[in-house]
Amino acid sequence: MRRSQQMRRLAPACALAASVALGGLVLVGCADVGATTGSIEGAWKLVGGTDSDGLMHLHDIRVTLTVDGANSRGAGPCNAYGASISSTRTGKVSIRRGVTTTMACVEQSRNTFEQRYFRDLDDIDVAHLSSGDLWLVGSNASLQFAPIRK
């Protein structure tokens, strides 16, 4: 997906999803456009995000998160992971990764992306739903997930 396409995809739900660097400080924030409250339980796939490194370029990388009560799990580009989540509702939330497999990807770019995703996931402190997507937001990251349709 081209950068302009990614930005258009991020724009509706995260109108202020811009990283603003000020003397080394990076601010990431989202407007509450079309936001709803409720359960964040379900299977999700990462479709975009921004963090202190800028816009995330997913290309053909698939990253998932399944929120199933306090015990959640997912898959990065290289490894599966388990996580505990403090709440399955929108609002204040913390995610702490537990067990992660330790396989390396053949492509270094996938390893780098996975490390970045795990770092961002550990930073999350707010969850909200907007236009059917799950947004996980922290002080340095904003991750957008779309529901996985079966």
TORKOL-4160 file (C-alpha; in steps of 0.2 Angstrom, whole numbers, padded with zeros to 4 digits, m for minus):
150
<pt num="1" X="0000" Y="0000" Z="0000"/>
<pt num="2" X="0007" Y="0017" Z="m0005"/>
<pt num="3" X="0010" Y="0030" Z="0009"/>
<pt num="4" X="m0004" Y="0041" Z="0003"/>
<pt num="5" X="m0016" Y="0026" Z="0003"/>
<pt num="6" X="m0011" Y="0022" Z="0021"/>
<pt num="7" X="m0013" Y="0040" Z="0026"/>
<pt num="8" X="m0030" Y="0041" Z="0019"/>
<pt num="9" X="m0035" Y="0025" Z="0028"/>
<pt num="10" X="m0028" Y="0032" Z="0044"/>
<pt num="11" X="m0036" Y="0049" Z="0042"/>
<pt num="12" X="m0055" Y="0046" Z="0045"/>
<pt num="13" X="m0053" Y="0038" Z="0062"/>
<pt num="14" X="m0037" Y="0046" Z="0067"/>
<pt num="15" X="m0038" Y="0064" Z="0060"/>
<pt num="16" X="m0024" Y="0070" Z="0071"/>
<pt num="17" X="m0013" Y="0054" Z="0069"/>
<pt num="18" X="0002" Y="0064" Z="0065"/>
<pt num="19" X="0019" Y="0062" Z="0073"/>
<pt num="20" X="0025" Y="0079" Z="0079"/>
<pt num="21" X="0043" Y="0080" Z="0083"/>
<pt num="22" X="0048" Y="0094" Z="0095"/>
<pt num="23" X="0066" Y="0093" Z="0102"/>
<pt num="24" X="0066" Y="0074" Z="0102"/>
<pt num="25" X="0048" Y="0073" Z="0109"/>
<pt num="26" X="0036" Y="0064" Z="0098"/>
<pt num="27" X="0017" Y="0066" Z="0101"/>
<pt num="28" X="0005" Y="0054" Z="0094"/>
<pt num="29" X="m0014" Y="0057" Z="0096"/>
<pt num="30" X="m0031" Y="0053" Z="0089"/>
<pt num="31" X="m0047" Y="0063" Z="0087"/>
<pt num="32" X="m0063" Y="0054" Z="0093"/>
<pt num="33" X="m0071" Y="0054" Z="0076"/>
<pt num="34" X="m0085" Y="0041" Z="0075"/>
<pt num="35" X="m0079" Y="0033" Z="0092"/>
<pt num="36" X="m0090" Y="0021" Z="0101"/>
<pt num="37" X="m0088" Y="0012" Z="0118"/>
<pt num="38" X="m0089" Y="m0006" Z="0121"/>
<pt num="39" X="m0080" Y="m0023" Z="0120"/>
<pt num="40" X="m0063" Y="m0024" Z="0111"/>
<pt num="41" X="m0064" Y="m0043" Z="0112"/>
<pt num="42" X="m0062" Y="m0052" Z="0095"/>
<pt num="43" X="m0049" Y="m0056" Z="0082"/>
<pt num="44" X="m0040" Y="m0041" Z="0074"/>
<pt num="45" X="m0027" Y="m0038" Z="0061"/>
<pt num="46" X="m0015" Y="m0023" Z="0061"/>
<pt num="47" X="m0019" Y="m0011" Z="0046"/>
<pt num="48" X="m0009" Y="0004" Z="0050"/>
<pt num="49" X="m0001" Y="0015" Z="0064"/>
<pt num="50" X="0011" Y="0028" Z="0068"/>
<pt num="51" X="0024" Y="0029" Z="0082"/>
<pt num="52" X="0041" Y="0038" Z="0086"/>
<pt num="53" X="0048" Y="0030" Z="0070"/>
<pt num="54" X="0034" Y="0038" Z="0059"/>
<pt num="55" X="0021" Y="0029" Z="0048"/>
<pt num="56" X="0021" Y="0010" Z="0049"/>
<pt num="57" X="0023" Y="0003" Z="0032"/>
<pt num="58" X="0015" Y="m0015" Z="0032"/>
<pt num="59" X="0017" Y="m0020" Z="0014"/>
<pt num="60" X="0013" Y="m0039" Z="0015"/>
<pt num="61" X="0016" Y="m0040" Z="0033"/>
<pt num="62" X="0002" Y="m0048" Z="0043"/>
<pt num="63" X="0001" Y="m0045" Z="0062"/>
<pt num="64" X="m0014" Y="m0050" Z="0073"/>
<pt num="65" X="m0021" Y="m0048" Z="0090"/>
<pt num="66" X="m0035" Y="m0058" Z="0098"/>
<pt num="67" X="m0043" Y="m0051" Z="0113"/>
<pt num="68" X="m0051" Y="m0066" Z="0123"/>
<pt num="69" X="m0053" Y="m0060" Z="0141"/>
<pt num="70" X="m0038" Y="m0056" Z="0151"/>
<pt num="71" X="m0028" Y="m0069" Z="0141"/>
<pt num="72" X="m0025" Y="m0063" Z="0124"/>
<pt num="73" X="m0013" Y="m0068" Z="0110"/>
<pt num="74" X="m0007" Y="m0064" Z="0092"/>
<pt num="75" X="0005" Y="m0066" Z="0079"/>
<pt num="76" X="0019" Y="m0054" Z="0073"/>
<pt num="77" X="0028" Y="m0056" Z="0056"/>
<pt num="78" X="0039" Y="m0069" Z="0064"/>
<pt num="79" X="0033" Y="m0075" Z="0081"/>
<pt num="80" X="0017" Y="m0079" Z="0090"/>
<pt num="81" X="0014" Y="m0070" Z="0107"/>
<pt num="82" X="0004" Y="m0071" Z="0122"/>
<pt num="83" X="m0002" Y="m0056" Z="0132"/>
<pt num="84" X="m0012" Y="m0051" Z="0147"/>
<pt num="85" X="m0024" Y="m0036" Z="0145"/>
<pt num="86" X="m0031" Y="m0026" Z="0159"/>
<pt num="87" X="m0048" Y="m0023" Z="0152"/>
<pt num="88" X="m0058" Y="m0030" Z="0137"/>
<pt num="89" X="m0068" Y="m0013" Z="0136"/>
<pt num="90" X="m0063" Y="0003" Z="0128"/>
<pt num="91" X="m0055" Y="0016" Z="0139"/>
<pt num="92" X="m0039" Y="0014" Z="0150"/>
<pt num="93" X="m0030" Y="m0002" Z="0146"/>
<pt num="94" X="m0013" Y="m0010" Z="0148"/>
<pt num="95" X="m0006" Y="m0024" Z="0138"/>
<pt num="96" X="0009" Y="m0034" Z="0144"/>
<pt num="97" X="0016" Y="m0047" Z="0133"/>
<pt num="98" X="0020" Y="m0064" Z="0141"/>
<pt num="99" X="0027" Y="m0079" Z="0131"/>
<pt num="100" X="0034" Y="m0075" Z="0114"/>
<pt num="101" X="0041" Y="m0088" Z="0102"/>
<pt num="102" X="0059" Y="m0084" Z="0097"/>
<pt num="103" X="0060" Y="m0088" Z="0078"/>
<pt num="104" X="0069" Y="m0076" Z="0067"/>
<pt num="105" X="0062" Y="m0071" Z="0050"/>
<pt num="106" X="0073" Y="m0074" Z="0035"/>
<pt num="107" X="0070" Y="m0055" Z="0030"/>
<pt num="108" X="0078" Y="m0043" Z="0042"/>
<pt num="109" X="0065" Y="m0030" Z="0039"/>
<pt num="110" X="0051" Y="m0042" Z="0046"/>
<pt num="111" X="0062" Y="m0044" Z="0062"/>
<pt num="112" X="0064" Y="m0025" Z="0063"/>
<pt num="113" X="0045" Y="m0022" Z="0061"/>
<pt num="114" X="0041" Y="m0035" Z="0074"/>
<pt num="115" X="0052" Y="m0027" Z="0087"/>
<pt num="116" X="0044" Y="m0011" Z="0083"/>
<pt num="117" X="0027" Y="m0018" Z="0085"/>
<pt num="118" X="0031" Y="m0027" Z="0101"/>
<pt num="119" X="0038" Y="m0010" Z="0108"/>
<pt num="120" X="0023" Y="m0001" Z="0103"/>
<pt num="121" X="0011" Y="m0014" Z="0110"/>
<pt num="122" X="0020" Y="m0013" Z="0127"/>
<pt num="123" X="0017" Y="0006" Z="0127"/>
<pt num="124" X="m0002" Y="0006" Z="0125"/>
<pt num="125" X="m0013" Y="0014" Z="0138"/>
<pt num="126" X="m0030" Y="0017" Z="0129"/>
<pt num="127" X="m0041" Y="0007" Z="0118"/>
<pt num="128" X="m0056" Y="0014" Z="0108"/>
<pt num="129" X="m0067" Y="0009" Z="0094"/>
<pt num="130" X="m0070" Y="0020" Z="0079"/>
<pt num="131" X="m0079" Y="0016" Z="0063"/>
<pt num="132" X="m0078" Y="m0003" Z="0067"/>
<pt num="133" X="m0059" Y="m0002" Z="0070"/>
<pt num="134" X="m0049" Y="m0005" Z="0086"/>
<pt num="135" X="m0037" Y="0009" Z="0090"/>
<pt num="136" X="m0024" Y="0006" Z="0103"/>
<pt num="137" X="m0015" Y="0022" Z="0108"/>
<pt num="138" X="0000" Y="0025" Z="0119"/>
<pt num="139" X="0012" Y="0040" Z="0123"/>
<pt num="140" X="0022" Y="0035" Z="0108"/>
<pt num="141" X="0011" Y="0025" Z="0097"/>
<pt num="142" X="m0006" Y="0023" Z="0088"/>
<pt num="143" X="m0010" Y="0006" Z="0081"/>
<pt num="144" X="m0026" Y="0003" Z="0070"/>
<pt num="145" X="m0033" Y="m0014" Z="0069"/>
<pt num="146" X="m0048" Y="m0020" Z="0058"/>
<pt num="147" X="m0058" Y="m0035" Z="0063"/>
<pt num="148" X="m0054" Y="m0051" Z="0055"/>
<pt num="149" X="m0070" Y="m0057" Z="0046"/>
<pt num="150" X="m0072" Y="m0076" Z="0046"/>
